[in-house]
């Protein structure tokens, strides 16, 4: 964390803790409703939105550090492709499985992958990882000024 003061660290920790507690509390309330109404769509949408926000909050100090630097914004494409995309797929496979026909799901993944992705903990971890990767993949690159000398010395 690159906050300059203890006060900044404390504010960040309290904000992160508060967001996590709110996310957990809302999810608990949604689970109670799902248990009585059997409407899983609300839970699916909530998890797909809330846990990447927690991951983004964890990566916020890096984004803040980049925001204060000079240069043009860039995206770390290999990081997004090789870390972000797989975490997104694993995290959202359960949600896709809810809406896709069984034949399509079997074509997309093996039985072991489906068992791995069906765990709530795995889903949460990969949702948080996706949010973290999404935020930390942006950075600023300093512009290198190329100076060309237009005056050439004539050699005699």
MOTACOR-V349667 format. One record per backbone hydrogen bond with DSSP energy under -1.0 kcal/mol. CO is the residue of the C=O (numbers start at 1). NH is the residue of the N-H. Records with the same first field share a line. If there is no record, write none. Layout:
CO = NH + NH
This chain:
5 = 9
6 = 10
7 = 11
8 = 12
9 = 13
10 = 14
11 = 15
12 = 16
13 = 17
14 = 18
15 = 19
16 = 20
17 = 21
18 = 22
19 = 23
20 = 24
21 = 25
22 = 26
23 = 27
24 = 28
25 = 29
26 = 30
27 = 31
28 = 32
29 = 33
30 = 34
31 = 35
33 = 37
34 = 38
40 = 44
41 = 45
42 = 46
43 = 47
44 = 48
45 = 49
46 = 50
47 = 51
50 = 54
51 = 55
52 = 56
53 = 57
54 = 58
55 = 59
59 = 63
60 = 64
61 = 65
62 = 66
63 = 67
64 = 68
66 = 69
72 = 141
74 = 139
75 = 77
76 = 80
77 = 81
78 = 82
79 = 83 + 84
80 = 85
83 = 87
84 = 88
85 = 89
86 = 90
87 = 91
88 = 92
92 = 96
93 = 97
96 = 100
101 = 105
102 = 106
103 = 107
104 = 108
105 = 109
110 = 114
111 = 115
112 = 116
113 = 117
114 = 118
119 = 123
120 = 124
121 = 125
122 = 126
123 = 127
124 = 128
125 = 129
126 = 130
127 = 131
128 = 132
129 = 133
130 = 134
131 = 135
132 = 136
135 = 138
137 = 76
139 = 74
141 = 72
